[in-house]
């Protein structure tokens, strides 16, 4: 997972949902500072936190098994 791309996508989805960093942080039980670091590509979310973020942004993730 490219942390810079991941951060840019998280920021884009957050803005499309009209959420501030603080509001997203509250939804996933985190901090505004952590969301800022995510969006800037300084950190990658853990798998559990990644799914919490996706859920908080109203998205779904499908896991597809390779053929």
Backbone as JSON Lines, residues from 0, in Angstrom:
{"i":0,"aa":"X","n":[0.85,-1.17,0.0],"ca":[0.0,0.0,0.0],"c":[0.9,1.23,0.0]}
{"i":1,"aa":"X","n":[0.77,2.07,-0.99],"ca":[1.54,3.29,-1.07],"c":[0.92,4.33,-0.14]}
{"i":2,"aa":"X","n":[1.67,4.72,0.89],"ca":[1.08,5.59,1.91],"c":[0.7,6.97,1.4]}
{"i":3,"aa":"X","n":[1.39,7.47,0.35],"ca":[1.04,8.78,-0.18],"c":[-0.27,8.72,-0.97]}
{"i":4,"aa":"X","n":[-0.45,7.66,-1.74],"ca":[-1.7,7.47,-2.48],"c":[-2.84,7.21,-1.51]}
{"i":5,"aa":"X","n":[-2.59,6.37,-0.51],"ca":[-3.61,6.06,0.49],"c":[-4.06,7.34,1.18]}
{"i":6,"aa":"X","n":[-3.12,8.18,1.58],"ca":[-3.45,9.44,2.25],"c":[-4.25,10.36,1.37]}
{"i":7,"aa":"X","n":[-3.88,10.45,0.1],"ca":[-4.61,11.32,-0.84],"c":[-6.03,10.83,-1.04]}
{"i":8,"aa":"X","n":[-6.21,9.52,-1.11],"ca":[-7.56,8.96,-1.28],"c":[-8.4,9.2,-0.04]}
{"i":9,"aa":"X","n":[-7.81,8.99,1.13],"ca":[-8.54,9.23,2.38],"c":[-8.98,10.7,2.44]}
{"i":10,"aa":"X","n":[-8.09,11.61,2.1],"ca":[-8.43,13.04,2.14],"c":[-9.55,13.35,1.15]}
{"i":11,"aa":"X","n":[-9.44,12.83,-0.06],"ca":[-10.47,13.08,-1.08],"c":[-11.84,12.56,-0.62]}
{"i":12,"aa":"X","n":[-11.87,11.36,-0.09],"ca":[-13.15,10.79,0.37],"c":[-13.69,11.56,1.58]}
{"i":13,"aa":"X","n":[-12.8,11.97,2.47],"ca":[-13.24,12.74,3.64],"c":[-13.89,14.05,3.2]}
{"i":14,"aa":"X","n":[-13.24,14.72,2.25],"ca":[-13.77,15.99,1.76],"c":[-15.09,15.79,1.01]}
{"i":15,"aa":"X","n":[-15.21,14.72,0.23],"ca":[-16.46,14.43,-0.47],"c":[-17.61,14.18,0.5]}
{"i":16,"aa":"X","n":[-17.27,13.67,1.69],"ca":[-18.28,13.42,2.72],"c":[-18.47,14.62,3.63]}
{"i":17,"aa":"X","n":[-17.85,15.75,3.25],"ca":[-17.97,16.99,4.03],"c":[-17.62,16.81,5.5]}
{"i":18,"aa":"X","n":[-16.53,16.09,5.74],"ca":[-16.07,15.86,7.11],"c":[-14.76,16.61,7.33]}
{"i":19,"aa":"X","n":[-14.6,17.12,8.53],"ca":[-13.31,17.68,8.91],"c":[-12.43,16.53,9.38]}
{"i":20,"aa":"X","n":[-11.15,16.8,9.53],"ca":[-10.25,15.78,10.07],"c":[-10.69,15.39,11.48]}
{"i":21,"aa":"X","n":[-11.12,16.35,12.25],"ca":[-11.56,16.09,13.62],"c":[-12.8,15.19,13.63]}
{"i":22,"aa":"X","n":[-13.74,15.43,12.71],"ca":[-14.95,14.61,12.66],"c":[-14.64,13.17,12.26]}
{"i":23,"aa":"X","n":[-13.75,13.0,11.28],"ca":[-13.36,11.64,10.89],"c":[-12.64,10.95,12.04]}
{"i":24,"aa":"X","n":[-11.76,11.68,12.69],"ca":[-11.04,11.12,13.83],"c":[-12.0,10.64,14.91]}
{"i":25,"aa":"X","n":[-13.02,11.44,15.19],"ca":[-14.0,11.06,16.21],"c":[-14.74,9.79,15.81]}
{"i":26,"aa":"X","n":[-15.08,9.67,14.53],"ca":[-15.8,8.49,14.05],"c":[-14.99,7.2,14.19]}
{"i":27,"aa":"X","n":[-13.67,7.32,14.12],"ca":[-12.84,6.11,14.2],"c":[-12.09,6.02,15.53]}
{"i":28,"aa":"X","n":[-12.47,6.87,16.48],"ca":[-11.87,6.88,17.81],"c":[-10.36,7.13,17.75]}
{"i":29,"aa":"X","n":[-9.99,8.18,17.03],"ca":[-8.59,8.54,16.85],"c":[-8.44,10.04,17.09]}
{"i":30,"aa":"X","n":[-7.37,10.62,16.57],"ca":[-7.13,12.05,16.76],"c":[-7.01,12.76,15.42]}
{"i":31,"aa":"X","n":[-7.25,14.05,15.44],"ca":[-7.1,14.88,14.25],"c":[-5.65,14.82,13.76]}
{"i":32,"aa":"X","n":[-4.72,14.79,14.68],"ca":[-3.3,14.72,14.35],"c":[-2.99,13.45,13.55]}
{"i":33,"aa":"X","n":[-3.59,12.34,13.94],"ca":[-3.36,11.07,13.23],"c":[-3.93,11.14,11.82]}
{"i":34,"aa":"X","n":[-5.12,11.71,11.67],"ca":[-5.74,11.84,10.35],"c":[-4.86,12.72,9.47]}
{"i":35,"aa":"X","n":[-4.32,13.79,10.02],"ca":[-3.43,14.66,9.27],"c":[-2.2,13.89,8.8]}
{"i":36,"aa":"X","n":[-1.61,13.1,9.68],"ca":[-0.44,12.29,9.31],"c":[-0.79,11.28,8.22]}
{"i":37,"aa":"X","n":[-1.97,10.68,8.31],"ca":[-2.42,9.75,7.27],"c":[-2.5,10.44,5.92]}
{"i":38,"aa":"X","n":[-3.17,11.58,5.92],"ca":[-3.41,12.3,4.66],"c":[-2.12,12.82,4.05]}
{"i":39,"aa":"X","n":[-1.12,13.11,4.86],"ca":[0.16,13.6,4.36],"c":[1.09,12.45,3.96]}
{"i":40,"aa":"X","n":[0.67,11.21,4.23],"ca":[1.48,10.07,3.86],"c":[2.6,9.75,4.84]}
{"i":41,"aa":"X","n":[2.51,10.27,6.06],"ca":[3.54,10.02,7.06],"c":[3.36,8.68,7.76]}
{"i":42,"aa":"X","n":[2.14,8.16,7.76],"ca":[1.85,6.86,8.38],"c":[0.86,6.1,7.52]}
{"i":43,"aa":"X","n":[0.83,4.79,7.69],"ca":[-0.17,3.93,7.06],"c":[-1.08,3.41,8.14]}
{"i":44,"aa":"X","n":[-2.37,3.3,7.88],"ca":[-3.27,2.74,8.9],"c":[-3.07,1.24,9.02]}
{"i":45,"aa":"X","n":[-3.29,0.72,10.21],"ca":[-3.3,-0.73,10.4],"c":[-4.5,-1.27,9.63]}
{"i":46,"aa":"X","n":[-4.55,-2.57,9.43],"ca":[-5.66,-3.17,8.69],"c":[-7.0,-2.85,9.37]}
{"i":47,"aa":"X","n":[-7.05,-2.99,10.68],"ca":[-8.29,-2.72,11.4],"c":[-8.73,-1.27,11.29]}
{"i":48,"aa":"X","n":[-7.77,-0.37,11.42],"ca":[-8.09,1.05,11.31],"c":[-8.47,1.42,9.88]}
{"i":49,"aa":"X","n":[-7.82,0.77,8.91],"ca":[-8.16,1.02,7.51],"c":[-9.64,0.71,7.26]}
{"i":50,"aa":"X","n":[-10.11,-0.43,7.76],"ca":[-11.51,-0.78,7.57],"c":[-12.43,0.15,8.34]}
{"i":51,"aa":"X","n":[-12.01,0.64,9.49],"ca":[-12.8,1.63,10.24],"c":[-12.93,2.93,9.45]}
{"i":52,"aa":"X","n":[-11.84,3.35,8.82],"ca":[-11.86,4.58,8.02],"c":[-12.79,4.42,6.84]}
{"i":53,"aa":"X","n":[-12.66,3.31,6.13],"ca":[-13.5,3.03,4.97],"c":[-14.98,3.03,5.38]}
{"i":54,"aa":"X","n":[-15.27,2.38,6.48],"ca":[-16.64,2.32,6.98],"c":[-17.15,3.71,7.35]}
{"i":55,"aa":"X","n":[-16.32,4.49,8.03],"ca":[-16.7,5.85,8.45],"c":[-16.97,6.75,7.25]}
{"i":56,"aa":"X","n":[-16.33,6.45,6.12],"ca":[-16.51,7.26,4.92],"c":[-17.62,6.71,4.01]}
{"i":57,"aa":"X","n":[-18.32,5.69,4.5],"ca":[-19.45,5.15,3.75],"c":[-19.07,4.3,2.56]}
{"i":58,"aa":"X","n":[-17.85,3.76,2.59],"ca":[-17.37,2.94,1.48],"c":[-17.43,1.47,1.86]}
{"i":59,"aa":"X","n":[-17.32,0.62,0.86],"ca":[-17.26,-0.83,1.07],"c":[-16.0,-1.35,0.42]}
{"i":60,"aa":"X","n":[-15.46,-2.4,1.01],"ca":[-14.28,-3.06,0.45],"c":[-14.65,-4.5,0.14]}
{"i":61,"aa":"X","n":[-14.34,-4.92,-1.06],"ca":[-14.56,-6.3,-1.43],"c":[-13.21,-6.98,-1.52]}
{"i":62,"aa":"X","n":[-13.09,-8.11,-0.87],"ca":[-11.86,-8.88,-0.94],"c":[-12.09,-10.0,-1.94]}
{"i":63,"aa":"X","n":[-11.27,-10.0,-2.96],"ca":[-11.43,-10.97,-4.05],"c":[-10.27,-11.96,-3.98]}
{"i":64,"aa":"X","n":[-10.62,-13.23,-4.03],"ca":[-9.6,-14.28,-4.05],"c":[-9.02,-14.39,-5.45]}
{"i":65,"aa":"X","n":[-7.72,-14.56,-5.54],"ca":[-7.12,-14.75,-6.85],"c":[-7.61,-16.07,-7.48]}
{"i":66,"aa":"X","n":[-7.65,-16.09,-8.78],"ca":[-8.07,-17.32,-9.48],"c":[-7.02,-18.38,-9.39]}
